Amino acid sequence: MTGPRYTPLALSLPATVPFVGPETQERARGQGFAARLGANENIFGPSPKAVEAMAKAAAEIWKYGDAENIDLRHALAAHHGVSPAHIIVGEGIDGLLGYLVRLLVGAGDAVVTSLGAYPTFNYHVAGFGGVIHTVPYRDDREDYEALFARAAEADAKIVYLANPDNPMGSWHKGAGIAAALDQLPAGCLLLLDEAYVECAPEGTAAPVSADDARVIRMRTFSKAYAMAGARVGYAIGHPDLIAAFNKVRNHFGMNRAAQVGALAALQDQDWLDQVLAQIGAARLRIAEIAAENGLAALPSATNFVAIDCGRDGVFAKAVLDGLVDQGIFVRMPFAGPQNRCIRVSCGPEAELSAFAAALPEALTRALAAARAG
Ligand SMILES: Cc1ncc(COP(=O)(O)O)c(C=O)c1O
């Protein structure tokens, strides 16, 4: 046999990706989407100061970025009241998830997550030969007490918990999570994914010390700060764990323009505040559109809203297909019973109006298909 000799692990992996991107779907459709409401991007856009900083940095793009991300780490440390040694910056939360899993998960090691939770964590675990144990959602929320109990049974090295959660938009009070940490088994790390926490009510971020070695928190500039394409995320954790990232990370992985863009975005909290207000208004508008069509929107602490289509996953998928057919990009949860919902990102009125215009026809078609089937 010729060709590269893959590891047995690589040979065993399915050739799948966690998400099929909207561009891939557009190529398959042969035309663009009229409204891009499926990837929880922030359509309200980044701070103009961030855009200006990135434009200025373009002329210096011949230089690699600062491998230590010093300016951004110092600014983030000041923002969170911790030291730069508590912060690692990486290529989005997705990139940091890969590094963390590489540090902690070897072949056969157990991790615990919720059935149908954010899948990129699972993708990395599979890539390093880990074993994924799942716990169902309870009342459309991730069930951290059950996750911790499962971790004890499975001798898990990591528990993944997103608060607020994607895909449901649900959330827990941070104080509850912090209080439950005593139930986390020894030697198990809580990976608290707070990608959407800026969009959530006060008190959602868990009041956990950055020196608490049981927890690592992950944040991103992709959501509230509207910089998904820049790929900037960071983690806050115990300095020993943070330092360990240096053993495996791509030291020159950060884009130089993205580094200064994120710094400018962080320094423009006024922009963040007005974007958060627009997200709040868009959540209400999406709920209104759902109600006009006889559907219920779930409460959301994120920049998207899950709409309960009132039946099973097959029906919700038919609704989703009907929307995509009409040029409206949305997504839906992967696992039941949460897959009775479709998931719609917040955005300006033009995009939401396009969604409102397409939803009745999508529902009519899905009902007809249900009757025929
Ligand atoms: C829960 C959650 N974590 C992480 C991410 C990815 O974040 P990043 O763009 O920083 O990789 C997403 C994106 O949708 C998400 O929903």
The ligand as a MOL file (V3000), in Angstrom:
LIG
                    3D

  0  0  0     0  0            999 V3000
M  V30 BEGIN CTAB
M  V30 COUNTS 16 16 0 0 0
M  V30 BEGIN ATOM
M  V30 1 C -21.0380 27.2270 23.4870 0
M  V30 2 C -20.0570 27.6660 22.4500 0
M  V30 3 N -18.7530 27.6010 22.7200 0
M  V30 4 C -17.8360 27.9990 21.8330 0
M  V30 5 C -18.2060 28.4850 20.5860 0
M  V30 6 C -17.1460 28.8530 19.6140 0
M  V30 7 O -16.4830 29.9870 20.0280 0
M  V30 8 P -15.2460 30.5450 19.1990 0
M  V30 9 O -15.7840 31.2810 18.0180 0
M  V30 10 O -14.5490 31.4210 20.1770 0
M  V30 11 O -14.4130 29.3680 18.7890 0
M  V30 12 C -19.5490 28.5750 20.2620 0
M  V30 13 C -19.9610 29.0580 18.9300 0
M  V30 14 O -21.0620 28.9350 18.4830 0
M  V30 15 C -20.5010 28.1470 21.2180 0
M  V30 16 O -21.7970 28.1910 20.9360 0
M  V30 END ATOM
M  V30 BEGIN BOND
M  V30 1 1 1 2
M  V30 2 1 2 3
M  V30 3 2 2 15
M  V30 4 2 3 4
M  V30 5 1 4 5
M  V30 6 1 5 6
M  V30 7 2 5 12
M  V30 8 1 6 7
M  V30 9 1 7 8
M  V30 10 2 8 9
M  V30 11 1 8 10
M  V30 12 1 8 11
M  V30 13 1 12 13
M  V30 14 1 12 15
M  V30 15 2 13 14
M  V30 16 1 15 16
M  V30 END BOND
M  V30 END CTAB
M  END
